[in-house]
């Protein structure tokens, strides 16, 4: 038997700061850039009841952890459950099972912030957030740890949602955060644009982006959906979280590829390659950059291990016993 810790969402909620998530995820992407294994998601869909089941994984040798996400969404309950199994990367033994619901916006937001730190202008002080859900909050809070934001404009289609988001974030951050009535108004003069939506079609006009803008798109991982239009992809230095994922479910890139406005060589580098110094990040002040974030085991393992270590320090969690194969697969 091996003692493993189960950490529920309430135990890990607020256990780490956005800045700590960013540091852990930056280190994880450096390891990926130096060859750490990671695979894009496997997504299994179900017609009736409608839903999908997703899994993805990564090994972070220097962190000493491996694992990933397994989650379901939809089906009869019309909800989502996020589970993160975490293993020791040296012994292979299970370390923890983490309820990933409260972690989700922060580990994903941290990936966006790491990309912004590499790809946004160093003097960026303004941001546009398109979307007003938990993921948008995670993105903005993480972004605020890598850039000194002064002004943030928020747009989502429902007026009360964008105003509520703006009010909460204005109180929480040093920046001035305000709701605006359109995506076009949000991106005007924004140094960083973040899309965190479930939209089927592009949420802003790429021709309206100012030179020097950085865009993080994290709302979709579906080849049939896209948050960014062809103009945005064509104009940008394009960096996905995983190169393989870009050809699998990065709808914005795949649409631009099908339209013939870019080719396969348009992928500048994976984020990990940029973080590790294997490829350059931003190279001039006028460059438009895009980080396409569909979710990987890289930030998931990094975030879960951060929470696991903090939980151990505070003696949190419930111990469960897991049998190794040498004991359980005896047939007796």
C-alpha positions as CSV (number, residue, x, y, z in Angstrom):
1,X,0.0,0.0,0.0
2,X,1.0,3.6,-0.7
3,X,-0.4,6.5,1.2
4,X,-1.8,9.1,-1.2
5,X,-3.5,12.4,-0.4
6,X,-6.9,13.5,-1.6
7,X,-7.3,17.3,-1.7
8,X,-10.8,18.7,-2.2
9,X,-11.5,22.0,-3.8
10,X,-12.2,23.8,-0.6
11,X,-8.8,22.8,0.8
12,X,-6.8,24.1,-2.2
13,X,-8.9,27.2,-2.9
14,X,-6.7,30.2,-2.1
15,X,-3.8,28.0,-1.0
16,X,-1.5,29.6,-3.6
17,X,-1.4,33.1,-5.0
18,X,-1.6,33.9,-8.7
19,X,2.1,34.9,-8.6
20,X,3.0,31.5,-7.2
21,X,1.1,29.8,-9.9
22,X,2.9,31.9,-12.5
23,X,6.3,31.0,-11.1
24,X,5.5,27.3,-11.0
25,X,4.0,27.3,-14.6
26,X,6.9,29.3,-16.0
27,X,9.3,26.7,-14.6
28,X,7.2,23.9,-16.0
29,X,7.2,25.4,-19.5
30,X,11.0,25.8,-19.3
31,X,11.2,22.1,-18.7
32,X,8.9,21.4,-21.6
33,X,11.1,23.6,-23.8
34,X,14.1,21.5,-22.8
35,X,12.4,18.2,-23.7
36,X,9.9,17.3,-20.9
37,X,7.2,15.1,-22.3
38,X,3.6,16.4,-22.8
39,X,0.7,15.4,-25.0
40,X,-2.3,17.4,-26.1
41,X,-5.8,16.4,-25.0
42,X,-7.7,13.4,-25.9
43,X,-11.4,14.4,-26.2
44,X,-14.1,11.7,-26.3
45,X,-17.6,13.0,-27.1
46,X,-21.0,11.5,-26.3
47,X,-24.2,12.1,-28.2
48,X,-26.9,11.2,-25.8
49,X,-26.7,12.6,-23.2
50,X,-24.5,15.2,-24.8
51,X,-21.1,15.6,-23.2
52,X,-17.4,15.1,-23.5
53,X,-14.6,13.4,-21.5
54,X,-11.1,14.9,-21.8
55,X,-7.6,13.8,-20.6
56,X,-4.1,15.2,-21.0
57,X,-0.8,14.6,-19.3
58,X,2.8,15.8,-18.8
59,X,6.0,14.7,-17.0
60,X,8.0,17.4,-15.3
61,X,11.3,15.7,-14.3
62,X,12.9,18.6,-12.5
63,X,9.7,19.4,-10.6
64,X,9.6,15.7,-9.7
65,X,6.0,15.2,-10.7
66,X,3.8,13.9,-13.5
67,X,0.1,13.6,-14.1
68,X,-2.5,15.6,-15.8
69,X,-6.2,16.4,-16.0
70,X,-9.2,14.1,-16.5
71,X,-12.6,15.9,-16.6
72,X,-16.1,15.5,-17.8
73,X,-18.5,18.1,-19.0
74,X,-22.1,18.0,-19.9
75,X,-23.8,14.6,-19.8
76,X,-27.0,14.2,-17.7
77,X,-25.9,16.4,-14.8
78,X,-24.9,19.2,-17.3
79,X,-21.9,20.2,-15.1
80,X,-18.2,19.6,-15.1
81,X,-15.8,17.7,-12.8
82,X,-12.0,18.2,-12.8
83,X,-9.7,15.6,-11.3
84,X,-5.9,15.7,-11.3
85,X,-4.0,12.6,-10.5
86,X,-0.4,13.4,-9.4
87,X,2.5,11.0,-9.4
88,X,6.1,11.1,-8.3
89,X,8.2,11.4,-11.4
90,X,11.1,9.4,-9.9
91,X,9.4,6.5,-8.1
92,X,6.2,6.5,-10.1
93,X,4.2,6.3,-6.9
94,X,0.9,8.3,-6.6
95,X,1.3,11.4,-4.6
96,X,-2.2,13.0,-4.7
97,X,-5.6,13.2,-6.2
98,X,-6.6,16.9,-6.5
99,X,-10.1,18.2,-7.1
100,X,-9.0,20.7,-9.8
101,X,-12.1,22.9,-10.0
102,X,-10.8,25.9,-8.0
103,X,-7.3,25.5,-9.4
104,X,-8.5,25.6,-13.0
105,X,-8.7,29.4,-13.7
106,X,-5.4,30.0,-11.9
107,X,-3.2,27.4,-13.6
108,X,-4.7,28.4,-17.0
109,X,-4.3,32.1,-16.2
110,X,-0.7,31.4,-15.2
111,X,0.0,29.9,-18.6
112,X,-1.4,33.1,-20.2
113,X,0.7,35.3,-17.9
114,X,3.9,33.4,-18.7
115,X,3.2,33.9,-22.4
116,X,2.4,37.6,-21.9
117,X,5.7,38.0,-20.0
118,X,7.6,36.5,-23.0
119,X,5.5,38.1,-25.8
120,X,3.9,41.3,-24.6
121,X,5.9,44.6,-24.7
122,X,7.7,45.2,-21.5
123,X,6.0,48.6,-21.2
124,X,2.5,47.2,-21.6
125,X,0.1,48.9,-19.1
126,X,-3.4,48.4,-20.6
127,X,-5.4,45.3,-21.2
128,X,-8.7,44.2,-22.8
129,X,-10.5,41.2,-21.4
130,X,-13.2,39.7,-23.6
131,X,-15.2,37.4,-21.3
132,X,-16.3,37.7,-17.7
133,X,-16.4,34.2,-16.3
134,X,-14.0,32.5,-13.8
135,X,-11.4,31.9,-16.6
136,X,-11.3,35.6,-17.4
137,X,-10.7,36.4,-13.7
138,X,-7.9,34.0,-13.5
139,X,-6.3,35.4,-16.7
140,X,-6.5,39.0,-15.5
141,X,-5.2,38.3,-11.9
142,X,-2.3,36.3,-13.3
143,X,-1.5,39.0,-16.0
144,X,-1.4,41.6,-13.3
145,X,1.5,39.8,-11.7
146,X,3.8,40.2,-14.8
147,X,2.8,43.6,-16.0
148,X,2.1,46.9,-14.2
149,X,-1.5,47.3,-15.5
150,X,-3.0,50.8,-15.2
151,X,-6.2,50.4,-17.3
152,X,-8.3,47.3,-18.1
153,X,-11.4,47.3,-20.3
154,X,-13.8,44.4,-20.1
155,X,-16.4,43.3,-22.5
156,X,-18.9,40.4,-22.5
157,X,-22.3,40.3,-24.2
158,X,-24.3,40.4,-21.0
159,X,-24.2,43.9,-19.5
160,X,-24.6,42.9,-15.9
161,X,-21.9,40.3,-16.2
162,X,-19.3,42.6,-17.5
163,X,-20.2,45.3,-15.0
164,X,-20.0,42.9,-12.1
165,X,-16.6,41.6,-13.3
166,X,-15.3,45.1,-13.7
167,X,-16.4,46.1,-10.3
168,X,-14.9,43.1,-8.6
169,X,-11.6,43.3,-10.4
170,X,-11.4,47.1,-9.9
171,X,-11.6,46.5,-6.1
172,X,-9.1,43.7,-6.2
173,X,-6.4,45.1,-8.5
174,X,-4.4,48.3,-8.5
175,X,-5.5,49.0,-12.1
176,X,-8.6,50.9,-13.1
177,X,-11.0,48.3,-14.5
178,X,-14.1,49.3,-16.4
179,X,-16.8,47.7,-18.5
180,X,-17.3,48.7,-22.2
181,X,-20.1,48.1,-24.6
182,X,-18.3,46.3,-27.4
183,X,-15.2,44.2,-28.1
184,X,-14.0,46.9,-30.5
185,X,-14.1,49.4,-27.7
186,X,-12.2,47.0,-25.4
187,X,-9.3,46.3,-27.8
188,X,-8.8,50.0,-28.8
189,X,-5.4,51.0,-27.5
190,X,-5.0,47.8,-25.5
191,X,-1.4,46.5,-25.2
192,X,-2.7,43.0,-24.2
193,X,-5.9,41.4,-25.3
194,X,-7.2,38.3,-23.6
195,X,-10.1,36.2,-25.0
196,X,-11.8,33.9,-22.5
197,X,-15.1,33.0,-24.1
198,X,-17.1,30.1,-25.5
199,X,-17.9,31.9,-28.8
200,X,-18.3,30.0,-32.0
201,X,-17.0,32.9,-34.2
202,X,-14.2,35.5,-33.8
203,X,-14.9,38.0,-31.0
204,X,-13.0,41.0,-32.5
205,X,-11.7,42.3,-35.8
206,X,-8.0,41.4,-36.2
207,X,-7.5,44.4,-38.6
208,X,-8.3,46.7,-35.7
209,X,-5.4,45.4,-33.6
210,X,-2.7,48.1,-33.0
211,X,0.9,47.2,-33.9
212,X,2.6,45.9,-30.8
213,X,-0.4,44.2,-29.3
214,X,-0.1,40.8,-27.6
215,X,-3.2,38.5,-27.7
216,X,-3.8,35.5,-25.4
217,X,-6.6,33.3,-26.7
218,X,-7.7,30.6,-24.2
219,X,-11.4,30.1,-24.7
220,X,-11.4,27.2,-27.1
221,X,-9.9,23.9,-28.0
222,X,-12.3,22.8,-30.8
223,X,-11.3,22.7,-34.5
224,X,-14.8,23.9,-35.5
225,X,-14.7,27.0,-33.2
226,X,-12.5,30.1,-33.1
227,X,-12.1,33.2,-31.0
228,X,-9.6,34.8,-33.4
229,X,-10.2,35.6,-37.1
230,X,-7.9,34.9,-40.0
231,X,-6.5,38.5,-40.0
232,X,-5.3,38.1,-36.4
233,X,-3.5,34.8,-37.1
234,X,-2.0,36.1,-40.3
235,X,-0.7,39.3,-38.7
236,X,0.8,37.7,-35.7
237,X,3.8,35.8,-34.5
238,X,1.9,32.7,-33.5
239,X,2.9,30.7,-30.4
240,X,0.8,27.7,-29.2
241,X,1.2,25.9,-25.9
242,X,2.0,22.7,-27.8
243,X,2.8,22.5,-31.5
244,X,0.9,19.2,-32.0
245,X,-2.2,20.8,-30.4
246,X,-2.2,23.5,-33.0
247,X,-2.9,21.0,-35.7
248,X,-5.4,19.1,-33.6
249,X,-7.9,21.5,-32.1
250,X,-6.7,25.1,-32.4
251,X,-9.7,26.3,-34.4
252,X,-8.4,29.8,-35.1
253,X,-5.1,28.5,-36.6
254,X,-6.8,25.6,-38.5
255,X,-9.3,28.0,-40.0
256,X,-6.5,30.4,-41.2
257,X,-4.6,27.4,-42.5
258,X,-7.6,26.1,-44.5
259,X,-8.2,29.7,-45.8
260,X,-4.7,29.7,-47.1
261,X,-3.6,32.9,-45.3
262,X,-0.9,31.0,-43.4
263,X,0.9,27.7,-43.8
264,X,2.3,25.2,-41.4
265,X,5.5,27.1,-41.0
266,X,3.5,30.0,-39.5
267,X,4.0,28.5,-36.0
268,X,6.9,30.5,-34.6
269,X,7.5,28.1,-31.6
270,X,5.9,26.4,-28.7
271,X,5.7,28.5,-25.5
272,X,8.1,26.2,-23.8
273,X,10.7,26.8,-26.5
274,X,10.4,30.5,-25.9
275,X,10.6,30.2,-22.1
276,X,13.7,28.0,-22.4
277,X,15.4,30.4,-24.8
278,X,15.3,27.9,-27.6
279,X,13.4,30.4,-29.7
280,X,13.0,34.2,-29.4
281,X,10.0,35.9,-27.9
282,X,9.0,39.4,-29.0
283,X,11.6,40.8,-31.3
284,X,10.3,44.4,-31.9
285,X,7.9,46.9,-30.5
286,X,5.6,46.8,-33.5
287,X,5.1,43.0,-33.6
288,X,1.7,41.5,-33.0
289,X,2.0,38.3,-31.0
290,X,-0.6,35.5,-30.2
291,X,-0.5,32.8,-27.6
292,X,-3.0,30.1,-28.3
293,X,-3.7,28.3,-25.0
294,X,-5.9,25.2,-25.2
295,X,-4.9,23.7,-21.9
296,X,-2.1,21.1,-21.3
297,X,-0.8,18.9,-18.6
298,X,2.2,21.2,-18.2
299,X,0.4,23.9,-16.3
300,X,-1.9,21.4,-14.7
301,X,0.9,19.3,-13.1
302,X,2.8,22.4,-12.1
303,X,-0.3,23.9,-10.4
304,X,-1.3,20.6,-8.7
305,X,2.2,20.0,-7.4
306,X,2.4,23.5,-6.0
307,X,-0.9,22.9,-4.2
308,X,0.2,19.5,-3.0
309,X,3.4,20.9,-1.4
310,X,1.5,23.7,0.3
311,X,-1.1,21.3,1.5
312,X,1.6,19.1,3.0
313,X,3.0,22.1,4.9
314,X,-0.4,22.8,6.4
315,X,-1.3,19.2,7.0
316,X,-4.3,19.3,4.7
317,X,-6.0,16.5,2.8
318,X,-7.4,13.0,3.5
319,X,-5.1,10.1,3.3
320,X,-6.1,7.2,1.0
321,X,-4.4,3.9,0.4
322,X,-3.5,2.9,-3.2
323,X,-2.2,-0.6,-3.9
324,X,0.7,-1.1,-6.4
325,X,0.3,-3.5,-9.2
326,X,2.6,-6.0,-7.6
327,X,0.1,-6.4,-4.8
328,X,-3.2,-5.8,-6.6
329,X,-2.7,-7.8,-9.9
330,X,-2.2,-11.2,-8.3
331,X,-5.6,-12.6,-9.2
332,X,-6.0,-14.0,-5.7
